[in-house]
Amino acid sequence: MEVRIEESWKQALQSEFEKPYFARLVAYLHGEKAAGQTVYPPGGQIFRAFELTPVDKVKVVILGQDPYHGPGQAMGLSFSVPDGVKMPPSLRNIFKEIEDELGVRMSGRTNLEDWARQGVLLLNAVLTVRSGMAASHSNIGWQEFTDAVIKYISDNCEGVVFLLWGNFARSKRALIDSSRHYVLEAAHPSPLAGGAFFGCGHFAKTNEILINEHKTPINWQL
């Protein structure tokens, strides 16, 4: 696996790439390929979140769990699927919340790259998955890597808004220095949460925080 990652992140995370766990992770992915397994997202998109949102541009972090495991869905950004792909239920609920909070209409586009380019790091805790098997790569080392990413942002950036949705994302709160950053927690947007995500107010609250931090707010409307 070629590690194609934006230069500022490459420098920030160089020590992680040199650790034994990362070598084992790469070897595991090579083994999957050698065994004929399909892994998502495609190799060139595994680090897409980092490519679109350099370290010094990070204003918001939206933490997901692992990539979508169906064909053509995963694209290296949490909750995002390429335009033209059927909208996943969690993303549909995210868009409904944005519409209700901000009084806007979403276009139906499902590609969240525009958010990423505005400084929203769309980070999955696990960056790959075997086709058709949710969470199949959750124990191969990715969480050690992405925990280091969260910790790096916490230690080296200022005034970042972390959106933690669901118990898994909330479990990462301990990695974040809440005296320097903002942590907003809510239920997961999945329908399995029974609608508890609705009314969280996170998109309006995030923009209020960014304005108070003298940062440009996010245009959430796609």
N, C-alpha and C positions, 0 to 999 in steps of 0.2 A: 504494500500500500504506500503510495506516494503521499507524503504529508504536504498538501498544498494549502498554505495558510498565510494570511496577510502579514506583512513584515512586522508591524508593531506587536501583533500577537505572538509571532514567531520569537521575537526577542523576549517578550514578557514570560513566555512559557518554555523557553529553551531548556531549563533545568528539568521540566517534566518529561520532555521528549528524550532526555538522556537517562531516565530512571528505568530500572529493570521491568517494572510493571508495564511500561509503554512498549518496550520491546516484545513482551509476551502478548500484549494486545494486538500488535501488528502481526505477529506470528499466527495468532488465532484467526485473524481475518484472512490471511493467506491460506490457512488450512481450510477455511470455509469454501474459498474459491476453488482450491484444489479438489475438494470433495464434490464439486458441482453444485454447491448451494448458491441460491440467489440471495444477495444481501442488499438491503436498501439503507440509505439512498445510494445512487451510483457513486463510485469512488471520488469523482471530481467535485461532488456536492457535500461530502461528509462535513467539511469545515466551512460551509457556505455562510453560516451566521457570522463567523469571524471575518470572512472576506468582505462582507457588506457593512460591518460595524466595527471599525478599528477601535483600539483601546481608548484613545482620547476622544472618541465620538460617543461613547456609551452614556446615555442619559437614563435609560429604562432597561430593566431585565425582566423578560417574561419567561419563566421557567416551566418547561414541559418535562415529561417523563422519558419516553423513548419514541423513535420515529414511527409513523404509520407503516404498517406491514403489508399493505396491498400494492399491487402493481401501479406504478405511475404516480403514487401519492407523495412519498417522502422526498423532500427537496433540501434538507439540511437546515430548515427553520422550524422551530416549534410551532405547532398548530396550523402551519401553512401548507397548502397543496397548490400545484400549478393551476393557472386559470384553465377552465374547461373540464377539470376533474370534479366529480361530484363532491359537493360541500360536506365535510364531516360534521356530525351533530354538534361536537364541542365548538367548532368554529361558527356554526349557525347561531349558537347561543351567545357567543362573544359578540357577534355582529348585532344581535337583537338588543343586548345590553347597551352597546354603543348608540344604537338608534334611540333607545328609550332615554338614555342619559343626556345625549347631546342634541336630540331633535333633528338628526340628519337621516338621510336615506343612503344605505350602502348599495353599491351597484351590482352586487353578486359576484364580483371578482374575489378569488380565493387566495391569490398570490400575495403574500405579505411583505414582499421585498421593499415596497415603498416605506413601510414602517422601519425596516432594518436600516435603510439609507438615512432615515431621520434620527437614528441613534437608539433604536429599540433592539437590544440584543435578544434574539429569539432562540434561546438556548435550551436544548434538550439535555437532561442529565446523562442520557445514554445516546450516543451518536449514530449507532447502527442497529440493525435488526435483521434476523433471517426472515425471508419471505413467509408470510402466513403464520408467524409465531411471535405474538406480542411478548415483549420483555425477554426475548431469547438471548440477548447480549447484555443483560443487565448486570452480570457478574464477571465480565471479562476485563474490567479495569477502567471502563469509561467513567464511572462515578468518581474514581480517584482523580482523574484528569479534570472533570468538570467541577468538582469541589475545589480544586486548585484555581480554576478560572474564577469562581465566585469569590474565593478568598483574595485573589489578586485584585479584583475590582474593589472589594471592600477595603483593602489596605492601600491602594494606590490612586483611587478616584475619589471624587467628592460629590455628595448630594445626589447620588443615583437612587432612582425609585425601583425597588424590587417588588414585583407582583407575584405573590405566592398563592397559587390556587390549588386547593386540595391538600390532603394530609401529606402526600409525598413531597410536594414543593415546600410545604411548611416545615418539614423536617430539616430543611437547609438553613433555617433562620439562624441557627447557632454560628454559621460561617460568616454572618454579616454583622459589621459593627454599626449598630443602630444609633450610635451617637454621631456618626458621620453620614449616614444614609437613611432612607425612608423605606419602611417595610409595610406593604399593604397586603393583608391576608383575606381570603374569601374561600368559599366552597369551590370545587372544581366545576368548570362550565359543562361538563358531561351531563347528558340527561339522567344518568345514574344518580346524580346528586339531587334529583327531584326538584330542580328549579331554585335551589338555595343560592346559586351564583347571582341570580337576578336581584338588582337593587344594590349591588356592592358599591357602585359609584366610582370604581377605580379609574376610569378613563378621564372623567372630569377632575377627580382628585389629583391624578398624576399631573395634569396640565396646570392646576393651581400651584402645585409644588414647584414645577419647573419654572413657572413665571416668578414665583417668590425667590427662586435660586438664580434669577436673571438669565434663564436659558429659554431657548425657543420652544414653545409647546409643540406637542405632536399633533399633526393633522391625521386623526384616526380614520377619516372618511376615505374609502377606496372607491 
